[in-house]
Each structure stands twice: as structure tokens, then as C-alpha cells.
Amino acid sequence: MAAKNSSVTEFILTGLTHQLELHIPLFFLFLGFYLVTVLGNLALIALIWLNSCLHTPMYFFLLNLSLIDFCYSTTITPKMLKSFVSKKNIILHAECMTQLFFFCFFVISESFLLSVMAYDRYVAICKPLVYMVTMSPQVCLFLLLGVYVMGLSGAMVHMGSIASLTFCADNLLNHFMCDILPLLKLSCNSTYVNELVVFILVAIDIGMPIITIFISYALILSSILHIHSTEGRSKAFSTCSSHIIVVSLFFGSGAFMYLKPPSILPLDQGKVSSLFYTIVVPMLNPLIYSLRNKDVKVSLRKTLERKISS
């Protein structure tokens, strides 16, 4: 199915590299990344679901983060793996738009979910006495609904912008997935308005969460500095360190990719940045949250002990 006023019914994805001798090693490398991503995130989801001691707002949001990471990695990685073993990596126009929609939905949702998780840490550390009231199940569900509404609305606006483009003869997409900037490069009509829409939306989808996260952690830092005991400070820092690492990795690579004009950032560099936040970050998230989180490690050990004893 082609877009309106477009003669293109399919795109050819160039993939990550043109060097054929690297295709098989890269296939196994990213297959390993994908298996770690799938197993890590599904294991974290199952661990939180099965352990009642992890049924708290923090782990409720962490469960959804793992679900989002699993979904958007699955949206991108299998098609990229196919490019390493196929002579010509073709994707139909409708499939391309579907991949783009879900990619935008999950990435934008993760962006806002990370800001909600920062707010949750702020309430837990700065207002511990009213934490369970402030972060009640109803409030958590409302915040999560807001996260997915922002993801859905952002994805629909991006799709509307791309749907207005006209694609002519050139259908060689210089990427390993259907992304916004490579598609704009293929358009045979002016993309100035579309690029402006992308810049504004990304500024909102990255800017609003970053401001929320910055304010939350500024208040958290101020609160931590007023804690007199060394043990209390250490515990407060440890509860935030994993989230800070994830936020830095995700927003750093995303901002590098989308908050620069396409003329300044070559698409080959953009591929590397995209690779980082679409494949590497979803793989690292469950490892960071499990290896640096005492509650998760204790719950995992208890779960394994129950399985072994039974």
C-alpha cells in the first residue's frame, strides 16, 4: 500500500553496513543482544509479578519499563537481523509505516515513563511519610495512562507528518529500520514543515521529561544533603543511581539523534545513535536495575530457592 500521491510501494533498507564480511558476525552479535533483551526484560517482569514484596509503585513502573523495552526492541531488531542474511532487505510501505508508528509510540512512552519514575523517587525520598498516599494505586494508574496517551498522541502526529510526504522513484532507505529522518530524505517534496514538526515534537517529548527529571533530582539531592547519617545518604543515593544511569543513556543518545538538523548529522552517524537507544539501552535496562538493586537480587534469590526446593 503506497502513500497518497506516492509511486513507492516498498522500501529497500540498506542496513547497518555495506561490508558483507561483517554481516554474519554482526548477525550473531545482535542476535545475542536481542536474546539478552528478551530474556532479561521478561525475567524482570515475571520476577516483579510473582513477588508480592515488589508490588510497590517503583516496581510497578519498572515492570512497564521492561514491557516497553521488550516491545520496541522486538519492533526493530528482528527486521535488522534479517538484513544481515538477505541479499535485498525489502519492507513494504505499510509495514514501514507500522514499524515507525510502534517505534514512536514505545520510545515516547518510555521517555515519559522515565520522568514518572523520577517523580516517584522524589516522593519516596523527600516525602516518605505520605508516599503510599501520594502514590496510591489510582494515582499510579493515572500516571501510567498519561504516559501511554502521550506516546499514542506523539506517534499519531509523527505518522500524520510522514503520511503527507510524496515518495517518487527513489526507495533506498539509508537505515536498518524505518525512521523519520531517513524517510524525510527520500521525499520529493519540501520537508521543511515536517522537519520543524519533528524538532518541536522531539523537543517536547525529550524536553518535558528531562525538566521533570532534573527538578525531581535537584529536590532529591537537596533532601539527601540534609540527611545526617551516612547510611541514610548511601541508601538514598543507591535507590536513584540505577535510574540516573538509564536516563543518561536513553536521553543522551536520543537527543544526539533528533535535536540536530539532518544536514548537520550524517545518516551513518544517526544509525549508530539509533542502534544505541533501540538495541543497547533495552538490553542494559534490566541488567542495570537487577545488578544494582538489592530488592530485586533478594527476590531473585528467594524465587530460585523456592524453585530448587520444590
C-alpha positions as CSV (number, residue, x, y, z in Angstrom):
1,M,0.0,0.0,0.0
2,A,1.5,3.3,-1.0
3,A,1.0,6.7,0.5
4,K,-1.3,9.1,-1.2
5,N,0.3,10.7,-4.3
6,S,3.3,8.3,-4.0
7,S,4.6,5.8,-6.5
8,V,6.6,3.9,-3.9
9,T,5.0,0.7,-2.6
10,E,8.1,-0.6,-0.9
11,F,11.5,0.5,0.5
12,I,14.9,-1.2,0.4
13,L,16.7,-0.9,3.8
14,T,20.4,-0.5,3.3
15,G,21.1,-2.0,6.8
16,L,23.8,-1.2,9.3
17,T,26.8,-1.6,7.0
18,H,27.7,-2.4,3.3
19,Q,30.7,-4.5,4.3
20,L,29.4,-8.1,3.5
21,E,32.2,-9.8,5.5
22,L,30.8,-8.2,8.7
23,H,27.2,-9.4,8.2
24,I,27.5,-12.8,9.8
25,P,29.5,-11.7,12.8
26,L,27.0,-8.8,13.3
27,F,24.1,-11.1,12.9
28,F,25.2,-13.3,15.8
29,L,26.3,-10.3,17.9
30,F,22.9,-8.6,17.7
31,L,21.1,-11.9,18.0
32,G,22.9,-12.3,21.3
33,F,21.9,-8.7,22.2
34,Y,18.2,-9.5,21.4
35,L,18.1,-12.7,23.3
36,V,19.6,-11.0,26.4
37,T,17.0,-8.2,25.9
38,V,14.1,-10.6,25.7
39,L,15.1,-12.9,28.5
40,G,16.2,-10.0,30.8
41,N,13.1,-8.0,30.4
42,L,10.7,-10.9,30.6
43,A,12.5,-12.3,33.6
44,L,12.2,-8.9,35.4
45,I,8.5,-8.7,34.5
46,A,7.9,-12.2,35.9
47,L,10.0,-11.5,39.0
48,I,8.0,-8.4,39.8
49,W,4.7,-10.1,39.0
50,L,5.4,-13.2,41.2
51,N,6.9,-11.5,44.3
52,S,4.4,-9.6,46.5
53,C,7.3,-7.7,48.2
54,L,7.9,-5.9,44.8
55,H,4.3,-4.8,44.4
56,T,5.1,-1.2,45.0
57,P,4.8,1.9,42.8
58,M,8.5,1.8,41.9
59,Y,8.4,-1.7,40.7
60,F,5.0,-1.2,39.0
61,F,6.6,1.4,36.8
62,L,9.8,-0.7,36.4
63,L,7.6,-3.6,35.1
64,N,6.1,-1.3,32.5
65,L,9.6,-0.1,31.5
66,S,10.6,-3.7,30.9
67,L,7.5,-4.3,28.9
68,I,8.1,-1.2,26.7
69,D,11.8,-2.2,26.2
70,F,10.8,-5.7,25.2
71,C,8.1,-4.4,22.7
72,Y,10.1,-1.7,21.0
73,S,13.2,-3.9,20.7
74,T,11.0,-6.6,19.1
75,T,9.7,-3.9,16.7
76,I,13.2,-3.1,15.4
77,T,15.7,-6.0,16.0
78,P,14.2,-8.9,14.0
79,K,14.0,-6.8,10.8
80,M,17.6,-5.7,11.3
81,L,18.7,-9.3,11.8
82,K,17.0,-10.2,8.5
83,S,19.1,-7.5,6.7
84,F,22.3,-9.4,7.6
85,V,21.2,-12.6,5.9
86,S,19.1,-11.2,3.0
87,K,20.5,-10.1,-0.3
88,K,17.9,-7.4,-0.6
89,N,16.1,-6.2,2.6
90,I,12.7,-5.1,1.3
91,I,10.0,-3.7,3.5
92,L,6.5,-2.8,2.2
93,H,5.3,0.7,2.6
94,A,2.5,-0.4,5.0
95,E,5.0,-2.5,7.1
96,C,7.4,0.5,7.2
97,M,4.6,2.8,8.5
98,T,3.5,0.2,11.1
99,Q,7.1,-0.2,12.3
100,L,7.5,3.6,12.5
101,F,4.3,4.0,14.5
102,F,5.1,1.4,17.1
103,F,8.7,2.7,17.4
104,C,7.5,6.2,18.0
105,F,4.8,5.0,20.4
106,F,7.2,2.9,22.6
107,V,10.1,5.4,22.6
108,I,7.9,8.4,23.5
109,S,6.1,6.3,26.2
110,E,9.5,5.3,27.7
111,S,10.6,9.0,27.7
112,F,7.6,10.0,29.8
113,L,7.7,6.8,31.9
114,L,11.3,7.7,33.0
115,S,10.1,11.1,34.2
116,V,7.2,9.4,36.2
117,M,9.8,7.1,37.8
118,A,11.9,10.2,38.8
119,Y,8.8,11.8,40.4
120,D,8.2,8.5,42.2
121,R,11.7,8.6,43.6
122,Y,11.2,12.3,44.6
123,V,8.1,11.4,46.7
124,A,9.7,8.3,48.2
125,I,12.8,10.2,49.4
126,C,11.5,13.7,50.1
127,K,8.0,12.9,51.4
128,P,8.3,9.3,52.8
129,L,5.5,9.7,55.3
130,V,2.9,10.4,52.6
131,Y,4.4,8.2,49.9
132,M,1.8,5.5,49.9
133,V,-1.0,8.0,49.9
134,T,0.6,10.2,47.2
135,M,1.5,7.2,45.0
136,S,-1.7,5.3,45.6
137,P,-2.7,2.6,43.0
138,Q,-5.2,5.0,41.5
139,V,-2.5,7.7,41.1
140,C,-0.1,5.2,39.6
141,L,-2.7,4.0,37.0
142,F,-3.5,7.6,36.2
143,L,0.2,8.5,35.6
144,L,0.7,5.3,33.5
145,L,-2.4,6.2,31.4
146,G,-0.9,9.7,30.8
147,V,2.4,8.0,29.7
148,Y,0.7,5.9,27.1
149,V,-1.6,8.7,26.0
150,M,1.5,10.9,25.3
151,G,3.1,8.0,23.4
152,L,0.0,7.4,21.3
153,S,-0.6,11.1,20.5
154,G,3.1,11.7,19.6
155,A,3.1,8.6,17.4
156,M,0.0,9.7,15.6
157,V,1.3,13.2,14.9
158,H,4.6,11.8,13.5
159,M,2.6,9.4,11.3
160,G,0.4,12.2,10.1
161,S,3.5,14.2,9.2
162,I,5.1,11.3,7.3
163,A,1.8,10.5,5.5
164,S,1.8,14.0,4.0
165,L,5.1,13.2,2.1
166,T,5.3,12.2,-1.5
167,F,7.8,9.4,-2.4
168,C,8.8,9.1,-6.0
169,A,11.3,6.8,-7.7
170,D,14.0,6.6,-5.0
171,N,13.1,4.0,-2.4
172,L,16.5,3.2,-1.0
173,L,16.2,3.9,2.7
174,N,19.6,4.5,4.3
175,H,18.9,2.8,7.6
176,F,18.3,-0.5,9.3
177,M,14.7,0.5,10.2
178,C,12.0,2.9,9.1
179,D,12.9,6.1,11.0
180,I,11.7,9.6,10.5
181,L,14.8,11.4,9.3
182,P,15.8,8.8,6.6
183,L,12.2,8.9,5.3
184,L,12.3,12.7,5.0
185,K,15.5,12.4,2.9
186,L,13.5,10.3,0.3
187,S,10.7,12.7,-0.1
188,C,10.4,14.5,-3.4
189,N,8.5,17.5,-2.0
190,S,9.7,20.1,0.6
191,T,10.2,18.7,4.1
192,Y,10.8,22.0,5.9
193,V,7.5,21.8,7.8
194,N,7.9,18.1,8.5
195,E,11.4,18.7,9.9
196,L,10.0,21.5,12.1
197,V,7.3,19.2,13.4
198,V,9.9,16.6,14.2
199,F,12.0,19.1,16.0
200,I,9.1,20.5,18.0
201,L,7.7,17.1,19.0
202,V,11.1,15.7,20.0
203,A,11.8,18.9,22.0
204,I,8.5,18.3,23.9
205,D,9.0,14.5,24.2
206,I,12.6,14.9,25.5
207,G,12.4,18.4,27.0
208,M,9.4,17.9,29.3
209,P,10.6,14.6,30.8
210,I,14.2,16.0,31.2
211,I,12.8,19.1,33.0
212,T,10.7,16.9,35.3
213,I,13.7,14.6,36.0
214,F,16.0,17.5,36.6
215,I,13.7,19.2,39.1
216,S,12.9,15.8,40.8
217,Y,16.6,15.0,41.3
218,A,17.5,18.5,42.3
219,L,15.0,18.3,45.1
220,I,16.2,14.7,45.9
221,L,19.8,15.9,46.1
222,S,18.8,18.8,48.4
223,S,16.9,16.3,50.6
224,I,19.8,13.8,50.7
225,L,22.3,16.5,51.8
226,H,20.1,17.2,54.8
227,I,20.3,13.5,55.9
228,H,22.8,13.3,58.8
229,S,23.5,9.6,58.8
230,T,26.0,8.2,56.2
231,E,23.9,5.0,55.9
232,G,20.8,7.0,55.1
233,R,22.6,9.0,52.4
234,S,24.1,5.9,50.9
235,K,20.7,4.2,50.8
236,A,19.0,7.3,49.2
237,F,21.8,7.5,46.5
238,S,21.6,3.8,45.7
239,T,17.8,4.0,45.1
240,C,18.4,6.7,42.4
241,S,21.7,5.6,40.8
242,S,20.2,3.0,38.5
243,H,17.5,5.4,37.2
244,I,20.1,8.1,36.6
245,I,22.2,5.8,34.5
246,V,19.2,4.7,32.4
247,V,18.1,8.3,31.9
248,S,21.5,9.4,30.8
249,L,21.9,6.6,28.3
250,F,18.4,6.9,26.8
251,F,18.1,10.7,26.6
252,G,21.7,11.3,25.6
253,S,21.5,9.1,22.5
254,G,18.0,10.3,21.6
255,A,18.9,14.0,21.9
256,F,22.1,13.4,19.8
257,M,20.0,11.8,17.0
258,Y,16.9,14.1,16.8
259,L,17.8,17.5,18.3
260,K,20.2,18.3,15.4
261,P,19.2,19.3,11.9
262,P,19.5,16.4,9.4
263,S,22.1,18.4,7.4
264,I,24.4,18.6,10.4
265,L,24.1,14.9,11.5
266,P,25.1,12.4,8.7
267,L,22.7,9.4,8.5
268,D,25.5,7.0,9.1
269,Q,26.2,8.6,12.4
270,G,22.5,8.6,13.1
271,K,22.4,4.9,12.5
272,V,24.9,4.4,15.3
273,S,22.9,6.6,17.7
274,S,19.7,4.8,16.8
275,L,21.5,1.5,17.4
276,F,22.3,2.6,20.9
277,Y,18.9,3.5,22.1
278,T,16.9,0.9,20.1
279,I,19.1,-2.1,20.9
280,V,21.7,-1.5,23.5
281,V,19.6,0.5,26.1
282,P,16.7,-2.0,26.2
283,M,19.3,-4.7,26.8
284,L,21.1,-2.8,29.6
285,N,18.0,-1.6,31.5
286,P,17.1,-5.0,33.1
287,L,20.8,-5.6,33.9
288,I,21.2,-2.2,35.5
289,Y,18.1,-2.5,37.6
290,S,18.8,-6.0,38.7
291,L,22.5,-5.9,39.4
292,R,22.3,-2.5,41.2
293,N,19.1,-3.2,43.1
294,K,19.2,-5.1,46.4
295,D,15.4,-5.8,46.5
296,V,15.5,-7.4,43.0
297,K,18.5,-9.5,43.9
298,V,17.0,-10.7,47.1
299,S,13.7,-11.5,45.4
300,L,15.5,-13.4,42.6
301,R,17.5,-15.4,45.1
302,K,14.3,-16.3,47.1
303,T,12.4,-17.3,43.9
304,L,15.3,-19.5,42.7
305,E,15.5,-21.1,46.2
306,R,11.7,-21.9,46.1
307,K,12.0,-23.4,42.6
308,I,15.0,-25.6,43.7
309,S,13.4,-26.7,46.9
310,S,10.1,-27.6,45.1
